[in-house]
Amino acid sequence: YILQTYLSLRKQYFEHRNAYYSLREYAAKLPEGEWNQIEASWKRIGDLLEDWSHSLECELPEKLSELAQWLCTAEQMIQNPVDIRVDDVQLSLSNINESISHHKIHFSEFPYRSERFQTIYLNRKVDEREIAVELLEPLKIRFNTLAVAAPRHLQYLHRVQAHYQLLSNAEALNQKMERWKSSDSAAAIQKSLKEYKVI
């Protein structure tokens, strides 16, 4: 019962995460002190769920606990929105690239982790210790969900990366054009022409 309650609360927490990040964009327009209160409450809920997660996982056999922790991190990576700032293309692109890098590193272990869990699931035991199917079934569903969600999320990240890379290139070109307009010496003009040929 405790495990199912935790999973239900955790699901609700992540379902409301996009709303929280959207609200953060308008923090300056909220009444004074209201955003600080929302942010503090949100952080407190997140910290409590994390503590609860560690407590539950510590009660599992070590091999299963490691898989549960890996799974939890993987789900968080997919569910956490990328920190994109509409007024800062370079920072957004950097955050997207970082998310892609972390995704590839973490999910490179998915086949190995999934196979280890499948062995435990079929045997219903870890190191001769019986594991209740009520505990294994939710983990199985989460692994199956992740198998579909992970590639989709990476595709999404690549699409967003391409979009912001184009914005970054356009921004760089605009900056060069501004320099060309302000070039008032023959040497500066020659340099601008060389830059243009490179483009």
C-alpha beads as a LAMMPS data file, in Angstrom:
LAMMPS data file: protein, C-alpha beads

199 atoms
198 bonds

1 atom types
1 bond types

-500.0 500.0 xlo xhi
-500.0 500.0 ylo yhi
-500.0 500.0 zlo zhi

Masses

1 110.0

Atoms # bond

1 1 1 0.000 0.000 0.000
2 1 1 2.811 2.414 0.905
3 1 1 4.578 1.698 -2.397
4 1 1 1.423 2.263 -4.457
5 1 1 0.685 5.520 -2.598
6 1 1 4.213 6.732 -3.286
7 1 1 3.984 5.837 -6.998
8 1 1 0.616 7.623 -7.277
9 1 1 1.916 10.809 -5.623
10 1 1 5.094 10.694 -7.701
11 1 1 3.023 10.384 -10.909
12 1 1 0.939 13.436 -9.936
13 1 1 4.103 15.392 -9.122
14 1 1 5.544 14.844 -12.588
15 1 1 2.209 15.487 -14.314
16 1 1 2.189 18.979 -12.761
17 1 1 5.852 19.692 -13.500
18 1 1 5.230 21.359 -16.885
19 1 1 2.691 23.672 -15.248
20 1 1 5.283 24.599 -12.628
21 1 1 7.909 25.457 -15.252
22 1 1 5.368 27.451 -17.281
23 1 1 4.427 29.386 -14.160
24 1 1 8.098 30.121 -13.519
25 1 1 8.226 32.106 -16.779
26 1 1 5.641 34.525 -15.341
27 1 1 7.054 34.665 -11.809
28 1 1 7.724 38.402 -12.075
29 1 1 4.028 39.091 -12.782
30 1 1 2.756 37.251 -9.709
31 1 1 1.925 39.118 -6.481
32 1 1 4.992 39.775 -4.349
33 1 1 6.084 36.737 -2.389
34 1 1 3.625 34.368 -4.081
35 1 1 6.190 32.812 -6.426
36 1 1 8.664 32.282 -3.565
37 1 1 5.934 30.439 -1.675
38 1 1 5.082 28.259 -4.689
39 1 1 8.745 27.511 -5.368
40 1 1 9.443 26.597 -1.730
41 1 1 6.398 24.293 -1.583
42 1 1 7.321 22.613 -4.855
43 1 1 10.890 22.000 -3.675
44 1 1 9.649 20.615 -0.361
45 1 1 7.348 18.127 -2.123
46 1 1 10.179 17.053 -4.440
47 1 1 12.558 16.551 -1.517
48 1 1 9.976 14.507 0.416
49 1 1 9.319 12.254 -2.578
50 1 1 13.050 11.739 -3.059
51 1 1 13.510 10.814 0.612
52 1 1 10.544 8.451 0.423
53 1 1 11.987 6.876 -2.727
54 1 1 15.330 6.204 -1.068
55 1 1 13.612 4.708 1.991
56 1 1 11.550 2.307 -0.118
57 1 1 14.447 1.328 -2.361
58 1 1 16.697 0.633 0.627
59 1 1 14.232 -2.042 1.736
60 1 1 14.660 -3.918 -1.564
61 1 1 17.446 -6.440 -2.168
62 1 1 20.545 -4.596 -3.388
63 1 1 20.387 -5.813 -6.999
64 1 1 16.738 -4.804 -7.353
65 1 1 17.310 -1.534 -5.495
66 1 1 20.027 -0.550 -7.990
67 1 1 17.673 -1.247 -10.897
68 1 1 14.877 0.765 -9.266
69 1 1 17.200 3.721 -8.696
70 1 1 18.431 3.598 -12.302
71 1 1 14.833 3.417 -13.525
72 1 1 13.821 6.367 -11.358
73 1 1 16.655 8.517 -12.735
74 1 1 15.753 7.527 -16.303
75 1 1 12.112 8.526 -15.792
76 1 1 13.124 11.867 -14.313
77 1 1 15.353 12.593 -17.327
78 1 1 12.416 12.040 -19.671
79 1 1 9.825 13.856 -17.587
80 1 1 11.928 16.910 -16.717
81 1 1 11.391 19.681 -19.294
82 1 1 14.541 21.073 -20.905
83 1 1 15.387 24.485 -19.449
84 1 1 14.722 26.652 -22.521
85 1 1 14.909 30.435 -22.251
86 1 1 13.106 32.262 -25.043
87 1 1 15.368 35.279 -24.560
88 1 1 18.676 33.349 -24.592
89 1 1 19.253 31.130 -27.631
90 1 1 22.824 30.150 -26.724
91 1 1 21.936 29.092 -23.175
92 1 1 18.941 27.128 -24.457
93 1 1 21.082 25.353 -27.067
94 1 1 23.701 24.544 -24.431
95 1 1 21.018 23.081 -22.121
96 1 1 19.568 21.010 -24.979
97 1 1 23.003 19.642 -25.941
98 1 1 23.672 18.769 -22.307
99 1 1 20.321 16.950 -22.041
100 1 1 21.103 14.922 -25.183
101 1 1 24.529 13.984 -23.833
102 1 1 23.134 12.880 -20.457
103 1 1 20.329 10.955 -22.179
104 1 1 22.726 8.992 -24.408
105 1 1 25.068 8.147 -21.535
106 1 1 22.311 7.005 -19.168
107 1 1 20.266 5.040 -21.705
108 1 1 23.303 3.252 -23.115
109 1 1 22.773 0.970 -20.096
110 1 1 19.110 0.271 -20.861
111 1 1 19.572 -3.134 -22.595
112 1 1 21.731 -4.393 -19.724
113 1 1 19.423 -3.045 -17.001
114 1 1 16.312 -4.352 -18.733
115 1 1 17.799 -7.831 -19.133
116 1 1 18.804 -7.977 -15.458
117 1 1 15.296 -6.990 -14.388
118 1 1 13.712 -9.527 -16.744
119 1 1 15.756 -12.295 -15.101
120 1 1 14.583 -11.206 -11.646
121 1 1 10.978 -10.872 -12.855
122 1 1 10.888 -14.391 -14.326
123 1 1 12.569 -16.018 -11.319
124 1 1 10.586 -13.987 -8.762
125 1 1 13.660 -13.927 -6.542
126 1 1 16.958 -12.129 -5.912
127 1 1 19.834 -13.981 -4.246
128 1 1 17.429 -16.692 -3.071
129 1 1 15.079 -14.080 -1.580
130 1 1 11.492 -14.293 -2.820
131 1 1 10.112 -11.056 -4.310
132 1 1 6.362 -10.409 -4.348
133 1 1 4.836 -10.061 -7.805
134 1 1 2.943 -6.992 -6.514
135 1 1 6.320 -5.283 -6.210
136 1 1 7.742 -6.516 -9.524
137 1 1 4.727 -5.830 -11.744
138 1 1 4.823 -1.999 -11.444
139 1 1 8.564 -2.074 -12.213
140 1 1 7.910 -4.230 -15.291
141 1 1 5.312 -1.749 -16.551
142 1 1 7.749 1.123 -15.999
143 1 1 10.534 -0.662 -17.920
144 1 1 8.149 -1.367 -20.823
145 1 1 6.974 2.253 -20.842
146 1 1 10.559 3.470 -20.814
147 1 1 11.447 1.285 -23.813
148 1 1 8.974 3.321 -25.885
149 1 1 9.394 6.722 -24.238
150 1 1 13.208 6.946 -24.330
151 1 1 13.648 6.887 -28.152
152 1 1 10.744 9.305 -28.581
153 1 1 12.258 11.706 -26.082
154 1 1 15.628 11.604 -27.838
155 1 1 13.922 12.339 -31.175
156 1 1 12.169 15.296 -29.554
157 1 1 15.481 16.597 -28.172
158 1 1 17.094 16.346 -31.620
159 1 1 14.208 18.297 -33.193
160 1 1 14.489 21.046 -30.580
161 1 1 18.278 21.029 -31.002
162 1 1 17.946 21.536 -34.780
163 1 1 15.513 24.417 -34.227
164 1 1 17.758 26.228 -31.762
165 1 1 20.866 25.529 -33.858
166 1 1 19.176 27.378 -36.732
167 1 1 18.294 30.245 -34.389
168 1 1 21.901 30.304 -33.164
169 1 1 23.251 30.400 -36.732
170 1 1 20.841 33.198 -37.639
171 1 1 21.881 35.136 -34.537
172 1 1 25.575 34.756 -35.434
173 1 1 24.892 35.893 -39.006
174 1 1 22.992 38.958 -37.783
175 1 1 25.915 39.891 -35.546
176 1 1 28.330 39.624 -38.493
177 1 1 26.032 41.723 -40.668
178 1 1 25.971 44.402 -37.984
179 1 1 29.786 44.416 -37.963
180 1 1 29.882 44.651 -41.741
181 1 1 27.565 47.659 -41.653
182 1 1 29.833 49.417 -39.178
183 1 1 33.082 48.638 -41.085
184 1 1 34.609 51.953 -42.136
185 1 1 38.136 50.962 -43.150
186 1 1 39.459 49.050 -46.151
187 1 1 41.007 46.381 -43.890
188 1 1 37.736 45.861 -42.027
189 1 1 35.819 45.576 -45.296
190 1 1 38.306 42.987 -46.608
191 1 1 37.910 40.983 -43.393
192 1 1 34.130 41.179 -43.727
193 1 1 34.321 39.888 -47.305
194 1 1 36.437 36.926 -46.166
195 1 1 33.900 36.129 -43.438
196 1 1 31.110 36.327 -46.017
197 1 1 32.906 33.807 -48.272
198 1 1 33.263 31.444 -45.319
199 1 1 29.509 31.618 -44.736

Bonds

1 1 1 2
2 1 2 3
3 1 3 4
4 1 4 5
5 1 5 6
6 1 6 7
7 1 7 8
8 1 8 9
9 1 9 10
10 1 10 11
11 1 11 12
12 1 12 13
13 1 13 14
14 1 14 15
15 1 15 16
16 1 16 17
17 1 17 18
18 1 18 19
19 1 19 20
20 1 20 21
21 1 21 22
22 1 22 23
23 1 23 24
24 1 24 25
25 1 25 26
26 1 26 27
27 1 27 28
28 1 28 29
29 1 29 30
30 1 30 31
31 1 31 32
32 1 32 33
33 1 33 34
34 1 34 35
35 1 35 36
36 1 36 37
37 1 37 38
38 1 38 39
39 1 39 40
40 1 40 41
41 1 41 42
42 1 42 43
43 1 43 44
44 1 44 45
45 1 45 46
46 1 46 47
47 1 47 48
48 1 48 49
49 1 49 50
50 1 50 51
51 1 51 52
52 1 52 53
53 1 53 54
54 1 54 55
55 1 55 56
56 1 56 57
57 1 57 58
58 1 58 59
59 1 59 60
60 1 60 61
61 1 61 62
62 1 62 63
63 1 63 64
64 1 64 65
65 1 65 66
66 1 66 67
67 1 67 68
68 1 68 69
69 1 69 70
70 1 70 71
71 1 71 72
72 1 72 73
73 1 73 74
74 1 74 75
75 1 75 76
76 1 76 77
77 1 77 78
78 1 78 79
79 1 79 80
80 1 80 81
81 1 81 82
82 1 82 83
83 1 83 84
84 1 84 85
85 1 85 86
86 1 86 87
87 1 87 88
88 1 88 89
89 1 89 90
90 1 90 91
91 1 91 92
92 1 92 93
93 1 93 94
94 1 94 95
95 1 95 96
96 1 96 97
97 1 97 98
98 1 98 99
99 1 99 100
100 1 100 101
101 1 101 102
102 1 102 103
103 1 103 104
104 1 104 105
105 1 105 106
106 1 106 107
107 1 107 108
108 1 108 109
109 1 109 110
110 1 110 111
111 1 111 112
112 1 112 113
113 1 113 114
114 1 114 115
115 1 115 116
116 1 116 117
117 1 117 118
118 1 118 119
119 1 119 120
120 1 120 121
121 1 121 122
122 1 122 123
123 1 123 124
124 1 124 125
125 1 125 126
126 1 126 127
127 1 127 128
128 1 128 129
129 1 129 130
130 1 130 131
131 1 131 132
132 1 132 133
133 1 133 134
134 1 134 135
135 1 135 136
136 1 136 137
137 1 137 138
138 1 138 139
139 1 139 140
140 1 140 141
141 1 141 142
142 1 142 143
143 1 143 144
144 1 144 145
145 1 145 146
146 1 146 147
147 1 147 148
148 1 148 149
149 1 149 150
150 1 150 151
151 1 151 152
152 1 152 153
153 1 153 154
154 1 154 155
155 1 155 156
156 1 156 157
157 1 157 158
158 1 158 159
159 1 159 160
160 1 160 161
161 1 161 162
162 1 162 163
163 1 163 164
164 1 164 165
165 1 165 166
166 1 166 167
167 1 167 168
168 1 168 169
169 1 169 170
170 1 170 171
171 1 171 172
172 1 172 173
173 1 173 174
174 1 174 175
175 1 175 176
176 1 176 177
177 1 177 178
178 1 178 179
179 1 179 180
180 1 180 181
181 1 181 182
182 1 182 183
183 1 183 184
184 1 184 185
185 1 185 186
186 1 186 187
187 1 187 188
188 1 188 189
189 1 189 190
190 1 190 191
191 1 191 192
192 1 192 193
193 1 193 194
194 1 194 195
195 1 195 196
196 1 196 197
197 1 197 198
198 1 198 199
